[in-house]
Amino acid sequence: MDIRPIFSTLRRHKITSLLLVLEIALTCAIVCNAVFLISQRLQRTEMVSGVAEHELVQIHVANIGKPADARARAQEDLALLRRIPGVTAAALLNQVPFTNSSSNTGIKLDPTQKLHTLSATMYMGEGVIDTLGARLVAGRDFNADEYMDFDAMRSDPDLQSKVGSVVITQALGERLWPGESALGKNIYLGETSVRVIGVVQSLIRPSLFRGDDSAQWTMVFPLRMSAASATRYVLRTAPGQRESVMAAAGKVLRENDPRRIILDTKTLDDIRSHFFQNDRAMAGILVGVIIALLVVTALGIVGLASFWVAQRRRTIGVRRALGATRRNILHYFQTENFLLATIGIVLGMVLAYGINLFLMAHYELPRLPAVYFPVGAVALWVIGQLAVLGPALRAAAVPPVVATRSV
Amino acid sequence: MFAYYLDLALRSLRRNKALTALMVLAIALGIGASMTTLTVLHVLSGDPLPGRSGSLYYPQMDPRDMDGYKPQDDPPEQVTWIDGMALLHAKRARYQALMTGGAVPIQPANSAIDPFFEDARYTSADFFPMFDVPFLFGHGWNAADDGASAHVVVLSRKLNDKLFGGKDSTGQMLRVDDMAFRIVGVLDSWRPTPHFYDLYTGSYSSEEGVFVPLTTATDMKFTHNGSNDCWGKGQSDNMKTATCTWLQLWVQLDTPAEAAAYRKFLLNYSSEQKALGRFQRPPNVRLPDVMGWLDYNKVVPSDVHLQVWLAFGFLLVCLVNTVGLMLAKFLRRSGELGIRRALGASRRSLFAQLLTEAGVVGLVGGSGGLLLALLGLWLVRRQPSDYAALAYLDLPMLLATFAAAVVATLLAGLLPAWRACLIPPALQLKSN
């Protein structure tokens, strides 16, 4: 098809065509970036935790007054919890994945270092790795005789140096000693050194307040918590028995100490879903914006195309009278739209890149991968063709006899 | 004349209903989205204590050792017990209050209510007069209560409603963490937004249910919520001597001269402590006011900014769309405009007529936008974030919605109206 007549027509409607191109370009640029943002958010909600999420339950308790004999109380609680049918493991932890409270500390690779190498989170409690279901990839879990009492250590800081071992994540090992095995290496916490005896595949940091890049900088210490120093009981359950375990566990804990307040009992799936709810909400908003943008742009194209068709009725009639088929007229308007959309899309790509640079500077977003450019292009081409179809069909329906009538 | 233009505008708009509806819809969508996000931004970046925030300051200093020292570092965001108490007792400001957040178990006398945990603020006597906290019953405690670690408590209105059915409970006793506390006051509803005095317990969290003297809470080892930044020997069971910053200090300084004097006092205090060997770093003090402190902490979530940009991008597309449609519409009426020109209408009056038409679209679009903004804010309130409940349209934002819609549409109408006015009168007559 000869596109020269299209260009000469468009040249006569310079401003209107320009506006349409601009609208398509803006829409295309925003859609590219919005789709990218959505994928970023959804990807974040898929973050690997390294724990057996579907099998875990957290019971968060609080004490009234200081519990008498807190160490024995914790052991009693755990023994009772383990007796509940369906419980395969139980532990009392200082922190739990996807909750907003965490213990963190600066670590060094050399005690003479002036600055900390990085800040990592600390899981404490007897049986953390087993109960959470983290997967050991090297070394071993703690032996029973390695565990020390957290309360004793807190009241006597000299005991800190006796905590000799630590289990870390693969990601932390790779960050501290790139390319080397972390096993047997030493980490310094202040003056104290601990030796890496095991490596787990992954174990997520509870609140990701230092950013997602450090989400896997995790250490596990062989420390036994008491009912005074930790308030989060974690139960691992057999498949299908999570609900009954949850109901029984609250009852057991309350019966063992009626002066205790159960703050909440939740599955780790629920805790996780709550943790990422803002990301899902934002993704939802972005989807809404994309739909609204495409609808507005489509309606704009319908409006302008209808105008052009009405304006050119006489010309169309003349062309029909001179032998143009309906198909010719239909193709004419479709091609016109395709040309405008293409110019808009090219401009939109440049704009999309610019918007991405702005977002990178202000919102710590990565660079827009090239795969997202075709997404915007295809969306706009399709929307353009769909929108112009109605007016173009109306144009094709103009009978040749119009040419003989004066307006 | 305006009435005539209005009549012409309405006639013209009625003539092409689908197109008018399209323009109104585009404006309404764009304005609705923009005003929804702007209202959220407006609420979240508001002044928590209008009129008072300019004279409230947040002293910061650097008590850390040389471990990890970098000269360009900011001082810690909180203070230690020793420094906080020293500044509190120095009384160099009109008011000063030291505080931190926590949670305490409440054991209601009414056995129908199970014991529960309530968010608490551990603070000192000046908290109430300095932040101008409204009281429903009673009053705050005094400095003597602070000094004596008195077992006194102030309740929020909400908690008083829950425990005492809204009756005046002052003078009664309340069991908190197994100890009896005397209720001295009940607050009226009070929710400064943002929760500026302690951003660690949530930037937009609602007010605490109980207020207890900080000295009492520390002696009783009540649960502390918030951030605890330690160095050196660090964490220990005794928070009074621990080398940790965990308290927020606020002071009221009524004039810039007082603020300058206080800053000097902070510098002197830091140098003195360094000479004593307690501080090791060079004096590094800050004294931001409320808005400065909120800016420094970037309290408005970056997602909210992103949503505003997104909405403006959307509005821009809607406006470009409207410009295009209006241009097509006006040019389509070249004949009519040409006749008016030929009959003696000046370009100026033609321009005014066309802009009136644009203005009408803007007004109707603005009303639609307002409805959409109300719908949008209702959707925001159903979101999970902790600021969701605050998203309401106030009068300034309501007026701004209409103003924005009309201005935006008039701007969008400028180009089409100008283009349409260029039509030479004679030519149009001839061609018909």
Interface residues (C-beta under 8 A of the other chain):
Chain A: I15 T16 L19 L20 L22 E23 L26 T27 I30 A34 L37 A62 N63 I64 G65 K66 G106 K114 L115 H116 R154 S155 P157 G190 R259 I261 L263 H274 Q277 N278 A281 M282 I285 L286 V289 A292 L293 V296 T297 L299 G300 G303 L304 F307 W308 A310 Q311 I355 L359 H362 Y363 V407
Chain B: A18 L19 L22 L25 A26 L29 G30 A33 M66 D67 G68 Y69 K70 A103 P105 Q107 D114 P115 F116 F117 D177 D178 K221 T223 K233 G234 Q235 S236 D237 S302 D303 H305 L306 Q307 L310 A311 G313 F314 L316 V317 C318 V320 N321 V323 G324 L325 L327 A328 K329 L331 R332 Q383 P384 S385 L415 R419 N432
